[in-house]
């Protein structure tokens, strides 16, 4: 759609002659692979929003794509690449004016765009023979991201969307709307509310230690973790927030652990090898896993024919959330990592 305009911009702003452009994806931005005549490759992000499906999260997602948030995303990638080059994460390419972002005019509107290095690699394959080792590597990656956050990214804290106590309260209020349409029962809602209130209490405790809080990726999963055969490489920092570092680990356990706790254990071991975890941390990770799952439920809570909502709420309110509130293990075996 915009291929010729992109080629013109690459030539004008980066002195690069693009031979081929391949559209990779389009959600809240268009992502192109750029191939030069010498076969050198780059990735090009054009921040043009695509209409999304009807969920309660639509307005929530807009906060990641303000001009300020996009500029912050570019800086986060640059900071990480400069301070932790061993992670091999994408690095923005500065234009001829030395800027990380360029501007393109589309239909009379100035639109931000970003050129970044191409990262060779393939997505992680869940349950493959190598997956346990890759999950360990993913835990190491997360720990180094959080180290970089604490040591080098404090100026970005105020530039990112915030996911702290108010975010959890919003999830509580959104899920409550399901009572009226019948997607959650009052009894189930009571358990959900109690569990989320418990998570808020944990957040209050973590607020006493600044090392718990900073830039959090919030989307570390197979599609955003590549492997080149040796390394696990993090990509796609568009959903970074200012919040609790351990949320990343809870979400990774939800995305990558599945029903097999062996992969959650691998993630925890990898993280623990870089940033030591305590029993308090393990419980927080279990709570954050529940928070992530419930945030997804909240997106679809008004969809009365969505079986995911009913099945997930049944499982959580009969098992996982009950264990969390009783102080019992939610993810079997991960406590053994710190014992």
Rosetta blueprint (number, residue, H / E / L):
1 X L
2 X L
3 X H
4 X H
5 X H
6 X H
7 X H
8 X H
9 X H
10 X H
11 X H
12 X H
13 X H
14 X H
15 X L
16 X L
17 X L
18 X E
19 X E
20 X E
21 X E
22 X E
23 X E
24 X E
25 X E
26 X E
27 X L
28 X L
29 X L
30 X E
31 X E
32 X E
33 X E
34 X E
35 X E
36 X E
37 X L
38 X L
39 X L
40 X L
41 X E
42 X E
43 X E
44 X E
45 X E
46 X E
47 X L
48 X L
49 X L
50 X L
51 X L
52 X L
53 X L
54 X L
55 X L
56 X L
57 X L
58 X H
59 X H
60 X H
61 X H
62 X H
63 X H
64 X H
65 X H
66 X L
67 X H
68 X H
69 X H
70 X H
71 X H
72 X H
73 X H
74 X H
75 X H
76 X H
77 X H
78 X H
79 X H
80 X H
81 X H
82 X H
83 X H
84 X L
85 X H
86 X H
87 X H
88 X L
89 X L
90 X L
91 X L
92 X E
93 X L
94 X L
95 X L
96 X L
97 X L
98 X L
99 X L
100 X L
101 X L
102 X E
103 X E
104 X E
105 X E
106 X E
107 X L
108 X L
109 X E
110 X E
111 X E
112 X E
113 X E
114 X E
115 X E
116 X E
117 X E
118 X L
119 X L
120 X L
121 X L
122 X E
123 X E
124 X L
125 X L
126 X L
127 X L
128 X L
129 X L
130 X L
131 X H
132 X H
133 X H
134 X H
135 X H
136 X H
137 X H
138 X H
139 X H
140 X H
141 X H
142 X H
143 X H
144 X H
145 X H
146 X H
147 X H
148 X H
149 X H
150 X H
151 X H
152 X H
153 X L
154 X H
155 X H
156 X H
157 X H
158 X H
159 X H
160 X L
161 X L
162 X E
163 X L
164 X L
165 X H
166 X H
167 X H
168 X H
169 X H
170 X H
171 X H
172 X H
173 X H
174 X H
175 X H
176 X H
177 X H
178 X H
179 X H
180 X H
181 X H
182 X L
183 X L
184 X L
185 X L
186 X H
187 X H
188 X H
189 X H
190 X H
191 X H
192 X H
193 X H
194 X H
195 X H
196 X H
197 X H
198 X H
199 X H
200 X H
201 X H
202 X H
203 X H
204 X H
205 X H
206 X H
207 X L
208 X L
209 X L
210 X H
211 X H
212 X H
213 X E
214 X E
215 X E
216 X E
217 X L
218 X L
219 X L
220 X L
221 X L
222 X H
223 X H
224 X H
225 X E
226 X E
227 X E
228 X L
229 X L
230 X L
231 X L
232 X E
233 X E
234 X E
235 X L
236 X L
237 X L
238 X L
239 X L
240 X L
241 X E
242 X E
243 X E
244 X E
245 X H
246 X H
247 X H
248 X H
249 X H
250 X H
251 X H
252 X H
253 X H
254 X H
255 X H
256 X H
257 X H
258 X L
259 X L
260 X L
261 X H
262 X H
263 X H
264 X H
265 X H
266 X H
267 X H
268 X H
269 X H
270 X H
271 X H
272 X H
273 X L
274 X L
275 X L
276 X L
277 X L
278 X L
279 X H
280 X H
281 X H
282 X H
283 X H
284 X H
285 X H
286 X H
287 X H
288 X H
289 X H
290 X H
291 X H
292 X H
293 X H
294 X H
295 X H
296 X H
297 X H
298 X H
299 X H
300 X L
301 X L
302 X L
303 X L
304 X L
305 X L
306 X L
307 X H
308 X H
309 X H
310 X H
311 X H
312 X H
313 X H
314 X H
315 X H
316 X H
317 X H
318 X H
319 X H
320 X H
321 X H
322 X H
323 X H
324 X H
325 X H
326 X H
327 X L
328 X L
329 X L
330 X L
331 X L
332 X L
333 X L
334 X H
335 X H
336 X H
337 X H
338 X L
339 X L
